[in-house]
């Protein structure tokens, strides 16, 4: 008899499930802000590096550059991000967080910290550190794909 592939134990499936859990918890904890995890990452990246171009920003938050324009457009429509053409290259778009966007991102820090605590709740502190180290190693080992 032919047996199916045991996808339940496959790392890719488990990572996808963990991502689903992470997004679901994020959306619960941040519902009052109407923001996605990627939007939150973009706001924080721009707080750290204001005036960054759209392509570099997409790489920093590990998001598809082609899709990032629409995500940034939604942040811009909320008044949280300002986008301007680079004076040296009009095709290149530079981005800044507005004061309102910065305020929202800072207000969300507590909720996002709670997301991390809830997500990692089943693990003890040593397991949390081990998971973080292993995920970091896994991602770094595939940097050429990013």
C-alpha positions in Angstrom: 0.0 0.0 0.0 1.3 3.5 -0.9 1.8 5.8 2.0 1.4 9.5 1.8 4.2 12.0 2.7 4.1 12.8 6.4 3.7 16.6 5.9 2.7 17.1 9.6 6.3 16.5 10.7 7.9 18.4 7.7 9.7 21.5 8.8 8.2 23.6 6.0 4.7 22.7 7.1 5.5 23.4 10.8 7.0 26.8 9.9 3.9 27.6 7.9 1.7 26.7 10.8 3.8 28.7 13.2 3.5 31.7 10.8 -0.3 31.3 10.7 -0.3 31.3 14.5 1.9 34.3 14.6 -0.2 36.3 12.2 -3.5 35.3 14.0 -2.1 36.4 17.4 -0.8 39.6 15.9 -4.1 40.5 14.4 -5.9 39.8 17.7 -3.5 41.9 19.8 -3.3 44.8 17.3 -6.9 44.8 16.1 -7.4 48.4 17.3 -4.7 49.6 15.0 -5.9 48.0 11.7 -2.3 47.1 10.7 -0.6 44.0 9.4 2.7 42.5 10.6 4.4 43.7 7.4 3.1 47.3 7.8 4.3 47.3 11.4 7.8 46.1 10.2 7.9 48.8 7.6 7.0 51.6 10.1 9.7 50.4 12.5 12.3 50.0 9.7 11.6 53.6 8.6 11.8 54.9 12.2 15.3 53.4 12.3 16.3 54.6 8.8 14.2 57.5 7.6 14.4 58.5 4.0 15.2 54.9 2.9 14.3 53.9 -0.7 11.4 51.5 -1.3 13.6 48.7 -2.8 16.1 48.7 0.1 13.3 48.9 2.6 11.6 45.8 1.0 14.8 43.9 1.4 15.2 45.0 5.1 11.7 43.7 6.0 12.1 40.6 3.7 9.1 41.5 1.6 8.6 41.3 -2.1 9.6 44.6 -3.7 6.8 44.4 -6.3 4.1 44.1 -3.7 5.6 46.5 -1.2 4.3 49.5 -3.2 0.7 48.6 -2.5 1.5 48.0 1.2 3.3 51.4 1.4 0.4 53.0 -0.4 -2.0 51.8 2.3 0.3 53.3 5.0 0.5 56.5 3.0 -3.4 56.6 2.7 -3.5 56.3 6.5 -1.2 59.3 6.8 1.5 57.1 8.5 4.1 57.2 5.7 5.3 60.0 3.3 6.7 59.0 -0.1 8.7 61.3 -2.3 10.7 61.0 -5.5 14.5 61.0 -4.9 15.8 64.4 -6.3 18.8 62.6 -7.8 16.7 59.9 -9.5 13.0 60.6 -9.9 12.2 56.9 -10.4 13.4 56.1 -7.0 11.0 56.6 -4.1 12.2 57.7 -0.7 10.1 57.1 2.4 9.6 58.6 5.9 7.3 57.8 8.8 5.0 60.7 9.6 4.7 61.9 13.2 1.3 60.1 13.4 2.8 56.9 12.0 5.6 57.0 14.5 3.1 57.5 17.3 1.1 54.5 16.2 4.1 52.3 15.9 5.3 53.3 19.4 1.8 52.7 20.8 1.8 49.2 19.3 5.1 48.1 20.9 3.3 46.7 24.0 0.7 44.8 21.9 3.5 43.4 19.7 5.5 42.3 22.7 2.4 40.5 24.0 2.2 38.8 20.6 5.7 37.4 21.0 5.0 36.3 24.6 1.8 34.5 23.5 3.4 32.9 20.5 6.3 31.6 22.6 4.1 30.8 25.6 4.5 27.0 25.4 8.3 27.3 25.5 10.5 27.8 28.6 13.1 30.5 28.4 15.9 28.2 27.3 13.7 26.8 24.5 12.8 30.4 23.4 16.5 31.2 23.1 17.2 28.0 21.3 14.3 28.5 18.8 15.5 32.1 18.2 19.0 30.9 17.5 18.0 28.1 15.3 15.6 30.2 13.2 18.3 32.8 12.9 20.8 30.2 11.7 18.2 28.7 9.3 17.5 32.1 7.7 21.2 33.1 7.6 21.9 29.8 5.9 19.6 30.7 3.1 20.6 34.4 2.7 21.2 33.9 -1.0 17.4 33.3 -1.5 16.4 36.5 0.3 
